[in-house]
Amino acid sequence: MTEEIGEKKVEPSKIPEESKANIESNPDTNAKQANDQQENEKQRKPPVIICVGMAGSGKTTFMQRLNSYLHSKKEPPYVINLDPAVMSVPFGCNIDIRDSINYKKVMETYNLGPNGAIVTSLNLFATKIDQVLGLVDKRSSSFKHCIIDTPGQIECFVWSASGTIVTESFASEFPTILAYIIDTPRTASPTTFMSNMLYACSILYKTKLPMILVFNKTDVKSADFAKKWMTDFEAFQAALERNIELSDETSEGSGYMASLVNSMSLVLEEFYSTLDAVSCSAYTGEGFDDFLKAVDSKVDEYNDVYVKERERILKNRKKREQKRKEQNLARMMSDMGLDDKKGGSKSNEVNPDSEVSRTERVDVLSDLSSSSDDDDEIEAQIKEDEANGYENGIINLEDEEDEKQQEDKISAAKNAIQERYKKAMGKGVDSSKIAEDIASYIRENRG
Ligand SMILES: Nc1nc2c(ncn2[C@@H]2O[C@H](COP(=O)(O)OP(=O)(O)OP(=O)(O)O)[C@@H](O)[C@H]2O)c(=O)[nH]1
């Protein structure tokens, strides 16, 4: 049902003709500039644009137009399709979820309906996200934009665990931007406009990623009215009142709905201020220059706000984790009767909170073991253990060894275990003291 994530052939990007002419006219300076530029380009990670939007808003057509627009600028993008249920994709994809996951088989195997199968397919895909990131990263010096199409059922992507994994994984490696595609003609009524804005708002606050509102299909209806509603509260109120007058008692513009929309419009003022809105037509290609300018400004926002916010969150998480470890360890030491300050007994008495402590002890031990999950490190540790006389975690004492040799082996192994505890506990905790306490506890209770 699932296969390895693969990548399709990418056309190498060529140097534009005018750049070639410049390089030829002034070889020295231009060569240096070109080198510097290439060096900067290598360091700068290309933005990832994730297209989300309600079903039928025009995501796929927008992707198709953006793809051909970037090709015409001689900047072919890296294209990913994450819609497992789409019959055909009208553009070439470098990575297509359908190549590794068979949506129909997912439906049959798990006896699921269409939406459940999309979520399950995305879950299966999310388990391979590291491979996807690896492939994109490997190619990242050869393209300037990575564009991603998502399933039409927006909730399957945005509100599923796999959708979060995919967006967060990309956001941790690349400047990632959400393009929220809106069907402009269908959002002309104040109530549908408000529903769309609320949805966009919830996605923005959930992902905390920079977002561009793309008013699509402007060949059918201009998006000026929507931009005015976003900046002029009174204009929106007037439109809402007009809508109420025109509608009958049961329509969407009446009663509770109207008053809810009215209050919501007040709340959304701050949300509008954080957004860039562009109008474009995926049919005619109008507005794509503005869209790319908005992408550039959102990349700056990503670097200024998102990266810092992410660092802050990671730092806080690390602090909390460290504190939790310290508390758990202190509790474990007190359970084991090793907490001298508290005058704990050194016997094997059962502590009243031993049920809680037992689980926490497992926590601490798993923390200790998981703090070095790097394969190379584990490999090195096994080698070090073997050198210290351990075999599969047990001190390997040979029959023919005399008492002195065996004692030396035990002492070397104990030193190694103390070292490991020191490493696992890291800074901030007096790890040598803890290791020594544990070792003396083991010594005392051995016989
Ligand atoms: N007039 C006009 N129609 C458009 C435009 N973009 C898309 N459409 C039409 O809108 C319909 C839906 O477009 P899609 O690109 O399939 O929309 P989607 O959001 O990918 O659809 P799902 O993935 O099924 O949710 C199609 O009939 C498109 O031809 C546009 O800029 N102008």
Ligand as a Chemical Component Dictionary entry (heavy atoms), coordinates in Angstrom:
data_LIG
# 
_chem_comp.id                   LIG 
_chem_comp.type                 NON-POLYMER 
_chem_comp.pdbx_formal_charge   0 
_chem_comp.three_letter_code    LIG 
# 
loop_
_chem_comp_atom.comp_id 
_chem_comp_atom.atom_id 
_chem_comp_atom.alt_atom_id 
_chem_comp_atom.type_symbol 
_chem_comp_atom.charge 
_chem_comp_atom.model_Cartn_x 
_chem_comp_atom.model_Cartn_y 
_chem_comp_atom.model_Cartn_z 
_chem_comp_atom.pdbx_ordinal 
LIG N1  N1  N 0 -12.802 31.760 -13.770 1  
LIG C1  C1  C 0 -11.869 31.148 -13.074 2  
LIG N2  N2  N 0 -12.046 29.861 -12.716 3  
LIG C2  C2  C 0 -11.070 29.257 -12.014 4  
LIG C3  C3  C 0 -9.886  29.932 -11.630 5  
LIG N3  N3  N 0 -9.109  29.064 -10.916 6  
LIG C4  C4  C 0 -9.801  27.906 -10.874 7  
LIG N4  N4  N 0 -10.961 28.003 -11.529 8  
LIG C5  C5  C 0 -11.982 26.956 -11.695 9  
LIG O1  O1  O 0 -12.450 26.580 -10.399 10 
LIG C6  C6  C 0 -12.746 25.188 -10.375 11 
LIG C7  C7  C 0 -11.982 24.528 -9.230  12 
LIG O2  O2  O 0 -10.604 24.632 -9.492  13 
LIG P1  P1  P 0 -9.534  23.641 -8.863  14 
LIG O3  O3  O 0 -8.208  24.173 -9.232  15 
LIG O4  O4  O 0 -9.860  22.248 -9.212  16 
LIG O5  O5  O 0 -9.835  23.891 -7.346  17 
LIG P2  P2  P 0 -9.233  23.093 -6.091  18 
LIG O6  O6  O 0 -9.307  24.012 -4.942  19 
LIG O7  O7  O 0 -7.923  22.517 -6.424  20 
LIG O8  O8  O 0 -10.289 21.951 -5.997  21 
LIG P3  P3  P 0 -10.265 20.715 -4.980  22 
LIG O9  O9  O 0 -8.854  20.228 -4.914  23 
LIG O10 O10 O 0 -11.208 19.749 -5.595  24 
LIG O11 O11 O 0 -10.752 21.285 -3.717  25 
LIG C8  C8  C 0 -12.344 24.633 -11.733 26 
LIG O12 O12 O 0 -13.487 24.535 -12.518 27 
LIG C9  C9  C 0 -11.401 25.690 -12.275 28 
LIG O13 O13 O 0 -11.448 25.720 -13.677 29 
LIG C10 C10 C 0 -9.727  31.301 -12.033 30 
LIG O14 O14 O 0 -8.759  31.995 -11.756 31 
LIG N5  N5  N 0 -10.763 31.855 -12.744 32 
# 
loop_
_chem_comp_bond.comp_id 
_chem_comp_bond.atom_id_1 
_chem_comp_bond.atom_id_2 
_chem_comp_bond.value_order 
_chem_comp_bond.pdbx_ordinal 
LIG N1  C1  SING 1  
LIG C1  N2  DOUB 2  
LIG C1  N5  SING 3  
LIG N2  C2  SING 4  
LIG C2  C3  DOUB 5  
LIG C2  N4  SING 6  
LIG C3  N3  SING 7  
LIG C3  C10 SING 8  
LIG N3  C4  DOUB 9  
LIG C4  N4  SING 10 
LIG N4  C5  SING 11 
LIG C5  O1  SING 12 
LIG C5  C9  SING 13 
LIG O1  C6  SING 14 
LIG C6  C7  SING 15 
LIG C6  C8  SING 16 
LIG C7  O2  SING 17 
LIG O2  P1  SING 18 
LIG P1  O3  DOUB 19 
LIG P1  O4  SING 20 
LIG P1  O5  SING 21 
LIG O5  P2  SING 22 
LIG P2  O6  DOUB 23 
LIG P2  O7  SING 24 
LIG P2  O8  SING 25 
LIG O8  P3  SING 26 
LIG P3  O9  DOUB 27 
LIG P3  O10 SING 28 
LIG P3  O11 SING 29 
LIG C8  O12 SING 30 
LIG C8  C9  SING 31 
LIG C9  O13 SING 32 
LIG C10 O14 DOUB 33 
LIG C10 N5  SING 34 
# 
